[in-house]
Structures are given as structure tokens and as C-alpha cells.
């Protein structure tokens, strides 16, 4: 996880030290909790209640409240925990957050232990030898080589389990990430429990456009970002005369969802949509990726992890890797962008238009690469949360 994803200065070192010290000392005093285990769950840097971690938290709340107390760690600057009235929601960086960390029997995080479960945990992790820590991941690994920062090393070493969607992913984490095999568990991804597999729409009417993030964009000035390939490709897609005409004449709707990590530059996308043509940007603060996956009939993307969900559902995908050379040079992939994509490969805006036209005119509603799904996903039974809970917690 890139350190730029969260401003480290937001947590005052002295306040953190005092909270952690008090929480650690109090952790030696017994508290009555009956036979229930304490489980901490967090993901998306605490900014959203989505993805594997959130789905697993919902599962524990719905099915195992008699055995565990499952807490959700959230960013106190965000209102969603209050708006959704999330059960057992705890603000990241609070005294309660740190006290629960030292009391917890288990923790499950989707991105980073440091940003999902306890801020600045890399400084005091050695004090906690009790909690069984599990990384439930974000999406299936393949299109982004892992970035290991200095502060990540002790966190990865301390993590007890790394959940995998499949034997393919287990092999990748074993040989590429160098994770010991005894820490790798293949129980499937909780996020897939939200859907029934192979559920394409009867007709492509709604298109989701979503691009992933790039860490090298974070330090750009406003002027530099507007000149970037990322911004100009997005601008080119929503302004392409052929795409706009195709969408308008066929009464389609294309919703553009900016990646959460691109919030810094959100203002530059304001006003780029064309509602009269059926192209609209989703409200950043209220957009639900889960809802977008269900409601939209196909995906236009570069290599965002949401593409795995569309493959799981057997929905069409157009991959538009507009900065392939730069991406490979700066980050790299495990899968080949030439041979391993599970959708139409469009190298230019014109190719995006031609593939979109093909899908619409030929009424293509399924993903012809759907037979490749079992290569990357082992389970299609909606029991991923159950397997994860049984393997790690024993319930």
C-alpha cells in the first residue's frame, strides 16, 4: 500500500502515543465479555463500507453474534457509519480503537493493517502478540504488482493469514510475494457472496466506466494532472462523438465512477459529463460500487479490480489500457495485458467505440471469456464468508 494514500500527519504522534500507552496498560485488566470473541474488521482505509472486509463484517453480524462481537473500523471524517447505522462502528485513531486492538482475538483487513485497523500500528505492533491477523485482500491479484513500503515489512511478517480467491492466487502470493505457504488459505473472496454467478443482463442498457488509480499521479500539481494521460483519456472517452452518439441514439446510459483514491482531482472532472447524451459522473461521496456492479450491464475499464466482479457475473467488459507502457514501467503486472485479459482489448479510443458499437448492434449480453473464470476463481457457491470464518475463527 502506497504511503501517499493517507496523510500520516493527520494523527498527532503524541496523542497516538498517549492513547496507545493507556490502551495497552488497560488491556491487562480483565473485562467481562462472556464467551464471545472480539473481531475487528476494516477496509478501504476506513472511508467506505464496501468490498471483502465489509461483506465479511455483515456476515459475522448476521450469522454469528452469539459467538463473536464484530467491530467495524471507520474514518471519523466520513459520515457513512452513522448514516448506515453500522453495528459496532469504531472511529479509527480513537482510544476505543486502540484498546480494542489490544483486546481483539481476531482482525481482518482489506488494504492495510495500518490504515484499516489501527493508525500507526507499525510503531507498536510488537506489543500485540495475541490477535490473529488476516489479510482478506481487495481484489484478485494479477494486474498490479505489490508495492512493499518499509513500514509494510513488519506488518506482513506479523500477519497470520492471507486469504486467496483461488489456487492461482495462492501460487502468486507464494512465489511472487514470498508469503510462507502455511499462511495462505484458499477460502474464496467474501465480495463474491454478494452475487449469484453467471447473471448477465437481458440487454446492455447501462454501462459502468471505471478506471483504477495510479500512485504516480498523487504528487502531480493540478496543472500536471490536467496534462496527464489519465485525465485526457477520460476526457476523450466521455467526449468521443461516436460514443456519445451511440449512447444517445440507443437510449443507453454510461455512468462514470471515479476511483476513491482519485478524490484529490475530483474537481477537474466536474462538468465533463453529457447528461443529454446519457453520460453522467456518479456522485463520488454517495456512489456504491456494489450497487453499480449490480445495476450496470457491462464495464468499460483499464484494469480495475471491479472487472473480476463483472467476469463473475458473465457481463461484457472492454479493457482500455491507455497508458500500457508507462504502467508496465512504473508498476507492472503479473498477468499479461496482451493475452490474459477476459474482455475486449481496446488500445485506442476508436477501438473502444468500435467494440461498444459491436456489443450494442449485435446485442451481446454475455462475456465470451467467462469460461476463463475458473482459472482465477475457485468458488462460485456464495459460501466464501462461511469458509473464511470457519478456517480462521473456527465458527
N, C-alpha and C positions, 0 to 999 in steps of 0.2 A: 504494500500500500504506500503510495507516494505521500511524503510528509506534507506536501502542499495542499492536500485535500482538507486539512483542518488547521486553523490558526492556533499554533501552540500557545501563543501569548494570551489567549482568552482565559487560560486557567492560571491564576496567580500562584507562583511556586510556593510562597509562604503559606497561603491559605490551604493549598493542597497538602503541604507537609503537616500542618496542624490537624487537618481533618483525618488524614491517613494515620497519624500517630494516635489520635484519640480513638479512632475506629479500631485500630489494631489492638490497643490495650483493652478496650471493652470487649473484644472478641473472645477474651479468655474467661469472661463471665458467662455462665450458662443462661440461656433464655429458653423458656418453655415453648416448644413447637410440636410437641407430641411426636408422632412417628413420621411426620411429613418431612420430605427432603426439600431443601431450598435450591431453586434453579433460577439462574439469571440468564436472560436471553436478550440479544441486541443485534441490530444490523443497520445497514445504510447510514452509518455514522450517527445513528440516533435521529436522523432527520425525517425518516419515513417509516411507516408500518407496512412493509411490503417484503416480498421475496422469501427465501428459505427460512430465515430466522423468525419472521412474523408468522408465517404459516405454522411453524413448529410451536410457537408460543400459543397460538389459537388452539392447536391440537391438545396441548397439555391442559389448558384451561377447560376445554370442552370435555375431555375424557379422563383426566387424572387428578382432579382437585382433591380427591380423598387421599392421594399418595404424595403429591408434591405441591408446593406453593411456587408458582412460576411468575417471576417478575420480568417486566419489560423495561429496559433502559432507554430513555429518550432524551433528546436535546431540549433543554428547558427553554430555548429560544423559539421552539416550534410549538404550535397550539394543538397539534393533531391528537396528542394523548388525552387532552381534556375534551376536545371536540368529539372524539370517538368513545370517550369514557372507557379507555382501556383498563382492563383489570390489572391491578398491581403494578402500575406505572411508576417508575422511579427516575427522577432527574439525574442525568449524568453529571458527575462532579459534586454532587451533594454529599453531606455527611452520611446520609442513609445509604447512598450508593456504595461508599467505601466500607461501611460497616457490613452491609450485605455481602460484599465481595469476600470479606474475611470469614463470613459465616457460611457462605454458599457451599453446597455439596457438589453442584454441577454448574457449568456455564456453557452457553452455546452462542457463538458469534458468527456473523456472516462475512464481514470485511476484515476487521482488525480488533483484536482484544483491547487495544489501547483507545480506540475511538468508538467501539460498540458497547463495551462492558465497564471499563473504569479508566478515566483520563489519567495519563502519566503513569500507567501501571508498569511501564518498563523500569521505572525507578524503584518500585517496591515489590515487584513480583516475587522476589526471593523470600518475602515474609509469609507468602501463602503457599503451603505445600499440601493443603487439604483439598482444594477444589479440583474436580475432574474437568478439564477444559477441552471443549470440542469445537473445531472449526467446521461449520456447516457449509461454508463456501457461498458463492454468489451465483455464478452460472457455471456451466460445464467448461472446464479449461480446454483451450485449444487455439484461440485466436489472440491471446495476449500472454506473452512470456512474463513470468513472475518478476516483479521488481522487489528485491530484498534490500531494505534500508538497514543501516547499522542497528537502529533500535528494534528492528524486527527479529534479529537473530535470537535473542533470549526468549522472545515471545513464542517463536516457532519451536524452539527446543523444549519449552515448558508445556506446550500443547500436547494433550494426551491422545486425542483422536482427530483425524482428518476425514470427514465424510466424503464419499465419492459417488457419483451418479452411476458408475459402471466400472467394469474391469478395465476398459480403455483408460478411464481417468485415473484409476488406481495405478496402472502401469506408468502413466505420465508422471504422477506425483512421486512414484518410487524412483524412476530413472532420471527425470529432469529436475524435480525439486529436491531429490535426495532425502525424502522422508523415510524413516525406517518402516519396514513392511508391517510390523506389529501395531503401528499407529494408524494404518489405513483400513478403513471399514467401508464396505460397499453396501449401503442400505437404500440408495436412491435419494433423489432430491425432494424435500418437502414441497417445493414450489409446484411440482407436477401433480401433487394431490389435489390441486385446485380444479383440475380439468379432467374430463374424460378424453382419452386419446382418440385420434382419428375422427375429429369432429369438424370437417371443413364446412364453410357456409354454402348454402344452395346457390348463391350467386355473389360475385365480388361487387360490392357496393361501397364498402368503406375501406380505405387504405390508411395504414399507420406508417408514418415516416419517422424513423428514429435513428440517430447516429450516436455512436459511443463517444467517450471522452478521450482526450489525448493530453497527457501530463505536460508536454512541452508547450502547450498553449497557455498554461496558467500564469506564466511570468511575462506574457506579452502585454504591451501597452494597448490602450483602446485602439489607437491608430494601426498598430501592427496586427491586431486581431482582425480588423476590418479588411486587411490585405491578405489574410491567410486563406489557404485552400479550403479549409473547413467552412469558413463563413461564405466564401464565394460559391462553393459547391451547393450549399443550402440555398443561397440566393438564386443560383442558376436553376435548381430543381423547381422551386416554387414560382419562378418567373418564366419557365420554358413555355413558349407559346403553344407548342404541340401538346404538352402535358395539360396545360390549363384548358385548352380546347377539348381534349379528350374527356377530361373530368366533367367539364361543364355540359357538353353535348350528351353525355351518357348519364347525367344526373348522379354522378359519383361524389364522394366526399373524401378528401385527403386531410388527415389530422397530423400535424407536425408536433412531435413531443420532444422537447429539448432534454438532453441528459441532465440529471440533477447536479452533476459536478460542473456543468457549464453555466450555472446561475450567474456567475460573475459577469458574463457578457450578454445576459438576457435582454437588456435594453436595446441591443443592436438588432434584434430580431423583431422588435415591435414595429408593426406596420408593414411587414413583408408579406403577410398573408393576403389572399384574394378571396374573401368570403363570397363574392358574386360568382366566382369560378368554382366554388366548392372546396377551396384550400384554406384551412384555418390552423392557427397555432393553439395548442392546448394550454389552458391556464396552468402555469408552472406550479403554483402553490397548492392547487387542488387536483392535479392530474393523478389518476390512479393507473399505474402500469397494468395491474391485474385486470382492471375494467377495460383498459384499452386492448389488451390481448383478446379478451372475450368478444368485445364489440366489433373489432375490425376483422375484415375478411382476408387481408393479405398484408405483407410487410415489405417496406422499402427501407433498406438499411445499408450500413457498411459491414460491420461485423459485431453488432451489439449482441449481448447475451440473450436478449429477448427473442432472437432468431431461433433459439433452441425450443422455446415455447411454441412458436409457430410451426416448427417442424413436428413437434409432439402432437399438435392438433391437425397436422396434414393440411396446412394452409400455404398458399403460394408465397414465395419470397423472391425479391430482386435484390441482389447484392451489388452495391455501387461503391467499390473501394477506390475512391477518387485520389487518394494520396498513397498508393501502394508502396512505391519506392521509399518515400520518406518514412512511412510507418515501419517497414521492414528494417530500415537502417537504425531507427531510433528505439523501437520496441521489439519487433519480431513476433513470430507466431510459432506454434507447434504444428498446426495443420497447414497444408498448402493452400494458398489463396488461388491457385490455378486448378487444382484437381480435387480438393476436398470440400468445396462449397456445396451446400444442399439447397441450391436455388439457382435462378438465372444469374449469370455473371455479366454485369454491365460495366464496361471500362470507361464509358463516357455518358454525358447527359443524353445524347442522341440514342445510345443503346438502351438507357433506362426507358426512354419514351417508346422505343420500338417493342421492348418486352412488355411494357404496360399495355400498349396497344394490342399486342398478341393475346394477353390474358383477357382483356375486355372483349375483343372481337370474337375470339374462339371460345368464350365462356369457360375459361379454365378456372376451376374452383379448388383443385387439389394440388399438392406438391409432388411432382413426379419423382423427387428424390426421397420421398417418405420411406421407401424400403431401406434407406441407409440409417434410419433412426436407431435400430437395434445395435448398430456399431458403436454408438455413443451413449445409449440409454439402456440400462438392463431391465428396469421395471416399468410396467405400464398398468399397474393394478391399483393405484391410489392408496397403497399401504406403506409409503415411504416414511411418513412420520412414525407409524407404528413400529417399523423395523428399527428406526433410529432410537426411539425411546427404549425399546427392549434391549438393544445392544449396549447402550451407554448407561442407562439408569436401571435397567432390569425390570421395567414395567411394561 
